[in-house]
Amino acid sequence: MNSQIIGLRKVINASGRMSILGVSTLHDSVVDAIRVGGQSYVEMDDLIEKSGQIVSSYIQSESALVVNSASAGIALSVAGLITKNNHYLIPKLHQVAPLLSNEVLILKGHHVDYGAPIETMVNLGGGQLKEVGYANGCSIQQLEAAIHKQTVAFLFVQSHHCVQKNMPSLVEVSEICQKKSIPLIVDAAAEEDFTSFSHLADLVIFSGSKALEGPTSGIIAGKNEYIQYIKYHLKGIGRAMKVGKESIFGLIQAIANYQTNRNNIDSQLAQLKQLEVLSQFDGIQVSIQSDEAGREIYRARIHIDPKKSRLSALQVVKKLREGEPAIYTRDYHANTGHFDIDPRPLLSGDMEMIVEKLQQILGGK
Ligand SMILES: *Cc1c(COP(=O)(O)O)cnc(C)c1O
């Protein structure tokens, strides 16, 4: 069976780990692990315990919990910090949260929609988001002054979606949270470096299907005490976000793979070189860009000068998407004249197809 059998269009993903395209593809070894998990009975509590230990040893955190998405990770983290170990409050989360400390601080420049608004996940966990600073900046003084007795956590979003300029750094936020004894949650859903957050954050959240290329899942890693508070909610709101045993098995295999073959930057750069032939067209410039959020990712940028080229970047991107197969580029900035090709999600033969299609489009065919 392939995706065309159920009537779906064939897609080439040159945009990144995009949820709208199914995020990532699974290695055979991950599919095998999913089969093993899916075809076994296990004691679920034990699986959750043991998988948490395996994951936390990779992430170098005190403790960890596998959940069904990074989004669930945000909601459950907030819920856990609001109700702590009070077993009367846990099942009544949404009735009692407004009466408890439930304010979650966030930098205004981090208040993003990553495909769903981050605020919705905070609300799902019983929290209320309170913005600090402005869209283009926030001072340390503003940040520190915003913390008060209703504050239950600070949520720092480490992401290319956020405003990058003029924002306090994670280190600065971490210092203030420590000084004020406020738990710091870091949403690092799409980050590639799994070990660099645990010493700064009390809880850090990753997506299982982004950099790790695992099945749809998520990870919460951090302080033992907080992970325990969160686990209580698996028998509360967490039931509506249940992660399957097969996904936990698949994720563990994906993490093991990630340790052994990190991104092969050299082969990706070699692939991107194939796009250089496009500079033969009037008004087209091809360059290599490093990631806007500082991850170790390189992409080709195709810059289109609309005065010299027949088509604008927006028009080219639209033609690529509407073609057969549908080619999705990283086009957040197409309105300003360029789009990027992300080599990470490309499958064998995809780059050749992209070059061919772009030659046709830019050549006026
Ligand atoms: C993708 C993403 C999420 C959501 O991850 P899911 O696993 O799809 O729920 C949350 N935050 C950020 C910054 C993301 O990029």
The ligand as an SDF file (V2000), in Angstrom:
LIG
                    3D

 15 15  0  0  0  0  0  0  0  0999 V2000
    6.1320   21.4260   16.7150 C   0  0  0  0  0  0  0  0  0  0  0  0
    6.1420   22.2620   17.9220 C   0  0  0  0  0  0  0  0  0  0  0  0
    5.2990   21.9560   18.9920 C   0  0  0  0  0  0  0  0  0  0  0  0
    4.2990   20.8420   18.9380 C   0  0  0  0  0  0  0  0  0  0  0  0
    4.8560   19.5920   18.7920 O   0  0  0  0  0  0  0  0  0  0  0  0
    3.8590   18.3460   18.6410 P   0  0  0  0  0  0  0  0  0  0  0  0
    4.7170   17.1650   18.9820 O   0  0  0  0  0  0  0  0  0  0  0  0
    3.4020   18.3550   17.2320 O   0  0  0  0  0  0  0  0  0  0  0  0
    2.7370   18.5490   19.5750 O   0  0  0  0  0  0  0  0  0  0  0  0
    5.3640   22.7500   20.1190 C   0  0  0  0  0  0  0  0  0  0  0  0
    6.2030   23.7880   20.2000 N   0  0  0  0  0  0  0  0  0  0  0  0
    7.0390   24.1200   19.1930 C   0  0  0  0  0  0  0  0  0  0  0  0
    7.9610   25.2680   19.3460 C   0  0  0  0  0  0  0  0  0  0  0  0
    7.0420   23.3640   18.0030 C   0  0  0  0  0  0  0  0  0  0  0  0
    7.8520   23.6750   17.0040 O   0  0  0  0  0  0  0  0  0  0  0  0
  1  2  1  0
  2  3  1  0
  2 14  2  0
  3  4  1  0
  3 10  2  0
  4  5  1  0
  5  6  1  0
  6  7  2  0
  6  8  1  0
  6  9  1  0
 10 11  1  0
 11 12  2  0
 12 13  1  0
 12 14  1  0
 14 15  1  0
M  END
$$$$
